[in-house]
Amino acid sequence: MTGNARRKRAAAAILFSLIMACLLGFGGLLVGWYLWGHFGPPTNDPDETGAFFFGLLVGGVVALGGGITSLWRFWPRTLSESSQSSDQANGI
């Protein structure tokens, strides 16, 4: 893999991971709000700041986990010498 193609794949992996982290974070925020509303204490505060902070916490954890997993999965790797020679021998 050439250096330019590797950079493009790395940039695509970072962009994809950021997009997935944002989407997963928003989903986690919604799930956190739902869980707090159904299982949290009764609300006396009209702002529901407890639900907001719990949603942010859940969304942040989900976004970090999803972003790290996505980067780990899609980051371009170099092939080792043994796997390259076995791929060439197999005609790949």
C-alpha positions as CSV (number, residue, x, y, z in Angstrom):
1,M,0.0,0.0,0.0
2,T,1.5,3.3,-1.0
3,G,1.8,6.3,1.4
4,N,-0.8,8.4,-0.3
5,A,-3.4,5.6,-0.3
6,R,-2.6,4.9,3.3
7,R,-3.2,8.5,4.3
8,K,-6.5,8.5,2.4
9,R,-7.6,5.4,4.2
10,A,-6.5,6.8,7.6
11,A,-8.4,10.1,6.9
12,A,-11.5,8.1,5.8
13,A,-11.3,6.0,9.0
14,I,-11.0,9.1,11.2
15,L,-13.9,10.8,9.4
16,F,-16.1,7.7,9.6
17,S,-15.3,7.2,13.3
18,L,-16.2,10.8,14.1
19,I,-19.5,10.5,12.3
20,M,-20.3,7.3,14.0
21,A,-19.3,8.7,17.4
22,C,-21.6,11.7,16.9
23,L,-24.5,9.4,15.9
24,L,-23.9,7.0,18.8
25,G,-23.5,9.9,21.2
26,F,-26.8,11.4,20.2
27,G,-28.5,8.0,20.5
28,G,-26.9,7.5,23.9
29,L,-28.2,11.0,24.9
30,L,-31.7,10.0,24.0
31,V,-31.4,6.6,25.8
32,G,-30.1,8.4,28.9
33,W,-33.1,10.8,28.9
34,Y,-35.5,8.0,28.5
35,L,-33.9,5.9,31.2
36,W,-33.8,8.8,33.6
37,G,-37.4,9.7,32.9
38,H,-38.7,6.2,33.5
39,F,-36.4,5.0,36.3
40,G,-35.1,8.2,37.9
41,P,-36.5,10.1,40.8
42,P,-39.7,12.1,40.3
43,T,-39.0,15.4,38.8
44,N,-39.6,18.6,40.8
45,D,-37.4,20.7,38.6
46,P,-39.0,21.9,35.3
47,D,-35.6,22.0,33.6
48,E,-34.7,18.3,34.5
49,T,-31.0,19.0,34.6
50,G,-30.4,15.6,36.2
51,A,-31.9,13.9,33.1
52,F,-29.8,16.2,30.9
53,F,-26.5,15.4,32.7
54,F,-27.3,11.7,32.8
55,G,-28.0,11.7,29.1
56,L,-24.8,13.5,28.4
57,L,-22.9,11.0,30.5
58,V,-24.5,8.0,28.7
59,G,-24.0,9.7,25.3
60,G,-20.4,10.5,26.0
61,V,-19.6,7.0,27.1
62,V,-21.4,5.5,24.1
63,A,-19.7,8.0,21.7
64,L,-16.2,7.3,23.1
65,G,-16.7,3.5,23.0
66,G,-18.1,3.6,19.5
67,G,-15.5,6.0,18.1
68,I,-12.6,4.0,19.6
69,T,-14.0,0.7,18.3
70,S,-14.6,2.2,14.9
71,L,-11.1,3.5,14.7
72,W,-9.6,0.2,15.8
73,R,-11.7,-1.7,13.3
74,F,-11.1,0.5,10.2
75,W,-7.5,1.8,10.7
76,P,-5.3,0.8,7.8
77,R,-2.7,-1.8,8.9
78,T,0.5,-2.8,7.3
79,L,1.0,-6.4,6.4
80,S,3.9,-8.3,8.0
81,E,6.5,-10.0,6.0
82,S,5.2,-13.5,6.6
83,S,1.6,-12.6,5.6
84,Q,2.8,-10.8,2.5
85,S,4.9,-13.7,1.3
86,S,2.0,-16.2,2.0
87,D,-0.4,-13.9,0.1
88,Q,2.0,-13.7,-2.9
89,A,2.4,-17.5,-2.8
90,N,-1.4,-17.9,-2.8
91,G,-1.8,-15.5,-5.7
92,I,-3.7,-12.8,-3.7
